[in-house]
């Protein structure tokens, strides 16, 4: 029992390190295509959550959000993400929701590939929906851009909406390709399916 806990903590640390590298190394976790940034970090966070379970899903989502907040302090284009309600909370909820879908689909006897693909797509979809919702609720209250909020909101909603579709498709394809192959050797160390 202690070994499983230790293995899970170490794996969580590895996933957080991957998320940190993807956050701060240009064009790894946020792929820049013109003015659009396509996020790929949800892929790593969703896989980690499915492997490690609900508690670690929240931890990985929180780490992603905190690292996003730190990045926002160094990047003027990300000023809105300085608010933890926009940067941290949506990421926690997205990865927890992804894990929830993964667990619910276990009861339907869906193939592992389908289950993990839908969970990956859910992470992407929930991240987009929750970030846009948080921006709508909390974004206008930031004095830094209150004067031009309507324009900023329209531009960001359009960009994030387009990104969301690309991210969803990428997650639905990449997550099962990785998860199905990585869970097999880990089963003897942590159990199955993030239990």
C-alpha angles and dihedrals in degrees: 000000000000091000092054090051091048092048090050092050091049092047090049090053090050092051091048089050089051091049090049092051091046090050099050105030108083117249096006107091095010111039110203115217106172107301092341123092115200112205119221098168092093087068093062093040093049093048090048091049093050091049098043105034139236100315093050090044088063091045093051092046090049092049090050090050095047091048089049089052091051090049089051091059090059100039120063092202088063097050092124091061092065085087107086090212087065101035107032111025097053091051093051091048093045095054093042089050091049091053090047091055090047092053094043091052090052087071092056093057090236114170113267092245092056093043094051092043092053091046090052092048089048091054090054095044095046092047091054094044095044095046092049091046092048090048089052094048102037105019101082092057095068108099093206093078106011093120094059099031096123093054093043091048092052094047095045094045091052094046094044091045091055090043090050093062093048092045092048093053092045092049093048090055104035101041096061092042090058101031097052090053099041098047094059097068092038097055095086091052103042108014121245135312098357096300 
